[in-house]
């Protein structure tokens, strides 16, 4: 592994406060691979043999059942997935595939658990990250259960607008079919939802979104940090 990537991984909150010797031991069995787009990295139900770290590119976490499939989350650099399965030595609850050419570091799960047992700072960082993941799941469930599809889309667009710098026009992160899956809609319902937001100043051209009446959209969406702020 190149020194630059080694240092980037060390800077992650998960690893930054652990003892140097323990970090060296943890990374001794790790390796990095390049993957093209649309490669399945892990499959739900399989043993969690590795903790994965996205160094570059992006990864789709998804799940399938009875012929249906849904996107659960997108992982971007530099971050880990799926930590809970690694710590519990349990099967993956989601599958993962690359959305674009990606560089992934793989750390053997048994090494992660071994260092967890002896490094209190590492253990504390893992608990903190798992707590953050739990809170994010609760917020996602509130978004899904308390809001209509139109309200979910409106708040998603406001979140994306903030992430893009707050301008009136911005690009969606991914294609509309995948956005529909993330929001728990069919593509047809998403199309209707975009039309339903037109009276609130939202216009769509391909993947480009324009919000012409910010105040109207925010009054309709009623964004709430207890649902929409995934940083806390």
N, C-alpha and C positions, 0 to 999 in steps of 0.2 A: 504494500500500500504506500503511495507517495506520501512524503512528510506533510504536504499541504492538506491532504485529506485527513490524515491522522490528527493534525491540529484542529481541523474543522469539527471533527467528531468530538474531540476533547472539550471543545467550547460549548457543546450542548449541555443544557441544564442537567440532564440525566447523568453526565459524566464529569462535570467541571470541578466538583468538590471532592471527588474520590481520591484516595491515596495514589500516588504515582505508580507504585509497585503493583497495585491492584489493577490499575488501568492498563499497564503494560501486560500483565497476565491475561486480562480480558481480551486484549487485542491480538494476543499471540496466535490464537486459533482463527482469527477473523480473516476474511478475504473480500476482495472487491470484484464485481463482474459488471460488464456492460451488456445491456439487453436492448434489442430493438423494440419498437412499438408493438402493442397487442400480444405480449408474451405473458402467459399466466405464471406468476411467481410462486404462489401458494394456492392450495385448494381447500375450501372449508371441509372440515371433518378429518383432515390429515393431521398427524402429530406436528406439534410446533417445534421443529428442530432448530430453527434459527430466529434470532431477533434481526429484523431488517432495518437498514438506515438508508433513506433516499439521499444520495449525495448530489445528483443532478437529474433533471427530468421530472416526471410526475407519475403517480400510481393511483389507480382506481381500486377502491375496496368495494366489493360487491357480493351479493348473495343470490342464490337460486333456490327455487322450490316449485315442484309440480309444473315444470315448463315455463315458469316465470322468473324474471331476473330483475334485480333492483340495485342501483348504485347507493352505497352507504356513505362514502366520504372520499375525498381526494387528498392524497398525501404529497406534499411538495418539500423541496430541500430547505434546510437539512433537518429531517425529523425521522422518528422511528415508527414502525408498525410491526406486529401487533403485540404490544408489551404484555398485556394481561395473560394471553395464552402461554407466553414464554415463562412467566413467573409461576403460573399454576401448573405447568407441565401438562396442559390440556389441549385438546384438538382446536384448530382454528375455527372460529365461528363465521369467518368471512373468507372469501377468496380475494386475490389481488392480481392485477395485471398492469403492465406499463401502458400509459397513454401516449407516450412518445419515447424516443430513445432515452434510456435512463441508465444511470450508474448507481449500483446498489452495493452497500456493504452488508455482509452477513456475519453475525456473531453467533457461535453455537449457544443454544439456549442453556445447556448444562453448565457452561462457563458463567453465564449471567447469573444463574441461581447460586453457583458456588461463591461468587464474589458478593452477592446479595447477603449471604450468611455471615460474611466476615468484615464487611465495610459498612459502617453505620451511615456514613454520608451518602453512599450509593443507595442504600436501602431507603433512606429518607427521601432522596430524589425520586426513586421509583414510586413510593407512596404518593408523593406530590403529583407526579405525572398521571398516575392512575386516578387520583381524586379529580384532577382537571378533566380527564376523559369522562369520568362519571357525570360531572356537572354538565359537560357538553351534551351527553346523551339525554339528560333530563331536559335541557333546553330544546333539543331537537324534538323530543316527544311532546313538549308543550306546544311548540310551533305546529306540529302535525295534528294534535288533538283539539287545540283551542281555536284554531284559525281555519277559515274557509280557504279553498284553493286560491282564490283571488287575493286574499290577505297574505297568504304564504308567499306568493309571487311578488307582491308589492314590497314586502319586507326583505325578501331576498335581493331585489333590485336595489333597495336602499343600502343594504350591507355591501353589495358589490360596488356600488357607487363610492362608498367610503373607502373601500380597499383600493379603488382605482384613483384615488386622490380627491374625490369630491366634485369633479366637474359634471356639467349637465349631460355630457355624452361620454360613453365608455363602451368597452367591448365585453361581451360575456366570456367567461373563462373557457367554456366548452360548448359543444353543439346542443341544440334545443332538445333533441331526443334524450340526451343524458341529463339535461337540466330537468326535464319532466320526471325522470326516474328519481333524481335527488329530492324533488319536491313532493313525491308520492302521487304523481298524476300520470295520465296517459298523454301521449303527444297531442292528441286531439283536444283534450281538456286544457293543455298548456296554451295551445293556439287560441282557444276561446278566452282563456284568462288574459292573454296579452291584449286581445280586442276589448275585453272588459275594463282594462286600465287606460284605454285611450281617453275617456272623459277626464281622467286625472293627469293628463299631460304626458303620457308615455307613448312614444313612437318607436317602432322596431324596423330596422333595415338589416336583414340577415342576422348577424350576431351583434350588431351595433344598436345600443339603446340610447335614446335621448329622453331626458326628463325635462319637459318644458314648463311645468308648474310644480315646483318642489313642495310648496306649502300644501297644495291640494292633495298630492300623493301622501305626504306625511300625515295629514289629517285623516285620510282614509286608512292608512296602514297602521297607525298608532304604534310605532316601534317601542319596544320595551327592553331595557338592558337585561332584565331577568330572563329574557328569551333570546335576544338578538346579539348580546355581547358574549362571544365565545372565548374572550381573553381572560375572563374572571371565573 
